[in-house]
């Protein structure tokens, strides 16, 4: 699920453990010339447990693929079509 107000996409919520992962794009950091503008975050309810800064969408998808199986090529295409134009250009 894409949350445009937070520039996040939620992945793999596990209702048994109440944990999940999300991919967040740091638009403010990107505007300032930051190199790690994509962040994979491990969440429990509303608390972030861990974070993996990534330089690009490909790196972020590989991090997600480490935690659970995704088709990286298919997901990259889906996200580029889904993200707002400004985010898709950065991806």
C-alpha atoms as one frame of an Amber mdcrd trajectory, in Angstrom:
protein
   0.000   0.000   0.000   1.428   3.390  -1.033   1.073   6.273   1.413   1.735
   9.446  -0.572   1.762  11.715   2.489   4.684   9.761   3.959   6.231   8.588
   0.658   6.078   5.011   1.929   5.030   1.636   0.650   4.108  -0.978   3.221
   5.159  -4.580   2.692   4.650  -7.926   4.356   2.733  -7.163   7.526   2.635
 -10.249   9.734  -0.476 -10.173  11.960   0.923 -12.943  14.186   4.067 -11.050
  15.167   2.659  -7.574  14.472   5.739  -6.688  12.452   6.289  -5.600   8.902
   8.516  -3.773   6.499   8.052  -0.590   4.583   9.983   1.250   1.924  10.266
   5.007   2.443  11.565   7.629   0.049  13.231  10.647   1.680  12.263  13.436
  -0.717  13.736  16.125   1.534  17.073  14.321   1.699  17.075  13.845  -2.066
  16.402  17.558  -2.600  19.462  18.332  -0.476  21.614  15.982  -2.580  21.529
  13.035  -0.181  22.819   9.705  -1.441  20.696   7.298   0.618  17.186   8.494
  -0.163  15.439   5.123   0.017  14.996   3.508   3.421  13.812   0.004   4.241
  12.295   0.054   7.711  11.338  -2.776  10.050   8.249  -1.874  12.078   6.358
  -3.232  15.055   3.027  -1.473  15.447   4.142   2.179  15.327   7.758   1.757
  16.461  10.634   1.424  14.021  12.963  -1.415  15.016  15.621  -1.104  12.355
  16.434   0.845   9.200  18.545   0.172   6.118  19.451   3.303   4.108  19.783
   2.556   0.389  21.251   4.604  -2.438  18.633   3.615  -4.993  15.469   1.636
  -5.536  17.364  -1.436  -6.720  19.353  -1.622  -3.494  16.184  -1.151  -1.422
  14.430  -3.958  -3.282  17.395  -6.268  -2.696  17.195  -5.518   1.041  13.476
  -6.342   1.030  14.197  -9.504  -0.958  16.606 -10.562   1.776  13.785 -10.593
   4.339  11.066 -12.134   2.170  10.834 -13.326  -1.422   9.830 -10.749  -4.003
  10.319 -10.605  -7.753  12.715  -7.650  -7.845  12.253  -6.935 -11.570   8.469
  -7.055 -11.367   8.377  -4.960  -8.182  10.694  -2.316  -9.659   8.385  -1.909
 -12.658   5.277  -1.843 -10.473   6.752   0.850  -8.225   7.953   3.034 -11.069
   4.464   2.975 -12.568   2.867   3.610  -9.183   5.126   6.259  -7.650   4.436
   9.933  -8.316   6.462  11.314 -11.237   8.949  13.073  -8.926   9.697   9.835
  -7.060   9.759   7.663 -10.172  12.422   9.931 -11.684  14.609   9.402  -8.614
  14.103   5.651  -8.735
